[in-house]
């Protein structure tokens, strides 16, 4: 299982009364409303210690195409994003990390909060970026 797939599996544990995540795609945001995706960012930071062990920090964007035609839609979307940010922070505090084959995850954090990016006629692509730190 890839790191992206591990993160997706972990994110499936998040659901709210506002919206349920049924499917999360890998690498590309589909055009359908209510679709979610995890996209790996091109930035990876690697620190190597004197023993040759590496601490990797990889960044992933969580994307959601959500209805945004009305103000109540946008309020719900903001509430959903805030709930997801809080869930991620709580999971980090509890040290309940994604299970990555062969690696030890030591931290997950929100580096860019949930916001509306690309907006179309009746929907917007919301996104947030998380940093996943693990040892390899």
GIRAQUI-V568375 format. One record per residue. N is the residue number from 1. RES is the residue in three letters. SS is DSSP state (alpha for helix, beta for strand, coil for the rest). PHI is phi in whole degrees, 0 to 359 (* if undefined). D_FIRST is the distance of its C-alpha to the first C-alpha in whole Angstrom. Layout:
BEGIN
N;RES;SS;PHI;D_FIRST / N;RES;SS;PHI;D_FIRST
END
This chain:
BEGIN
1;UNK;coil;*;0 / 2;UNK;coil;285;4 / 3;UNK;alpha;298;7 / 4;UNK;alpha;301;8 / 5;UNK;alpha;296;6 / 6;UNK;alpha;296;7 / 7;UNK;alpha;296;10 / 8;UNK;alpha;299;11 / 9;UNK;alpha;302;10 / 10;UNK;alpha;295;12 / 11;UNK;alpha;294;15 / 12;UNK;coil;298;15 / 13;UNK;coil;284;17 / 14;UNK;coil;265;20 / 15;UNK;coil;209;23 / 16;UNK;coil;231;26 / 17;UNK;coil;290;30 / 18;UNK;coil;286;30 / 19;UNK;coil;202;27 / 20;UNK;coil;250;24 / 21;UNK;coil;267;20 / 22;UNK;coil;270;19 / 23;UNK;coil;220;17 / 24;UNK;beta;236;15 / 25;UNK;beta;276;14 / 26;UNK;beta;252;12 / 27;UNK;coil;85;15 / 28;UNK;coil;208;18 / 29;UNK;coil;270;20 / 30;UNK;coil;295;22 / 31;UNK;coil;277;26 / 32;UNK;coil;285;26 / 33;UNK;coil;291;27 / 34;UNK;coil;75;25 / 35;UNK;beta;263;22 / 36;UNK;beta;236;19 / 37;UNK;beta;207;17 / 38;UNK;beta;241;14 / 39;UNK;beta;238;15 / 40;UNK;beta;287;15 / 41;UNK;beta;275;18 / 42;UNK;beta;280;19 / 43;UNK;beta;248;20 / 44;UNK;beta;227;19 / 45;UNK;beta;255;21 / 46;UNK;beta;234;21 / 47;UNK;beta;246;23 / 48;UNK;beta;249;24 / 49;UNK;coil;269;26 / 50;UNK;coil;295;29 / 51;UNK;coil;270;27 / 52;UNK;coil;91;24 / 53;UNK;coil;288;21 / 54;UNK;beta;243;20 / 55;UNK;beta;250;19 / 56;UNK;beta;252;17 / 57;UNK;beta;241;18 / 58;UNK;beta;247;16 / 59;UNK;beta;248;17 / 60;UNK;beta;228;16 / 61;UNK;beta;261;18 / 62;UNK;beta;264;18 / 63;UNK;beta;243;21 / 64;UNK;beta;216;23 / 65;UNK;beta;269;25 / 66;UNK;beta;233;28 / 67;UNK;beta;296;32 / 68;UNK;coil;217;34 / 69;UNK;coil;289;37 / 70;UNK;coil;241;39 / 71;UNK;alpha;298;39 / 72;UNK;alpha;302;38 / 73;UNK;alpha;300;35 / 74;UNK;alpha;292;34 / 75;UNK;alpha;296;35 / 76;UNK;alpha;299;33 / 77;UNK;alpha;296;30 / 78;UNK;alpha;297;31 / 79;UNK;alpha;296;31 / 80;UNK;alpha;299;28 / 81;UNK;alpha;297;26 / 82;UNK;alpha;296;28 / 83;UNK;alpha;295;27 / 84;UNK;alpha;293;23 / 85;UNK;alpha;301;24 / 86;UNK;alpha;297;26 / 87;UNK;alpha;300;23 / 88;UNK;alpha;297;21 / 89;UNK;alpha;297;24 / 90;UNK;alpha;294;24 / 91;UNK;alpha;299;21 / 92;UNK;alpha;296;21 / 93;UNK;alpha;301;25 / 94;UNK;coil;277;23 / 95;UNK;coil;60;21 / 96;UNK;coil;259;18 / 97;UNK;coil;259;15 / 98;UNK;coil;300;11 / 99;UNK;coil;268;10 / 100;UNK;coil;253;8 / 101;UNK;coil;307;7 / 102;UNK;coil;83;10 / 103;UNK;coil;234;12 / 104;UNK;beta;252;14 / 105;UNK;beta;283;15 / 106;UNK;beta;241;18 / 107;UNK;beta;191;19 / 108;UNK;beta;222;18 / 109;UNK;beta;215;21 / 110;UNK;beta;272;23 / 111;UNK;beta;258;24 / 112;UNK;beta;228;26 / 113;UNK;beta;294;27 / 114;UNK;beta;300;26 / 115;UNK;beta;209;29 / 116;UNK;beta;278;30 / 117;UNK;beta;265;29 / 118;UNK;beta;292;30 / 119;UNK;beta;242;33 / 120;UNK;coil;245;34 / 121;UNK;coil;304;37 / 122;UNK;coil;239;35 / 123;UNK;beta;209;32 / 124;UNK;beta;223;30 / 125;UNK;beta;265;27 / 126;UNK;beta;267;26 / 127;UNK;beta;206;24 / 128;UNK;beta;215;23 / 129;UNK;beta;246;21 / 130;UNK;beta;241;19 / 131;UNK;beta;253;19 / 132;UNK;beta;247;16 / 133;UNK;beta;253;17 / 134;UNK;beta;212;15 / 135;UNK;beta;259;16 / 136;UNK;coil;223;15
END
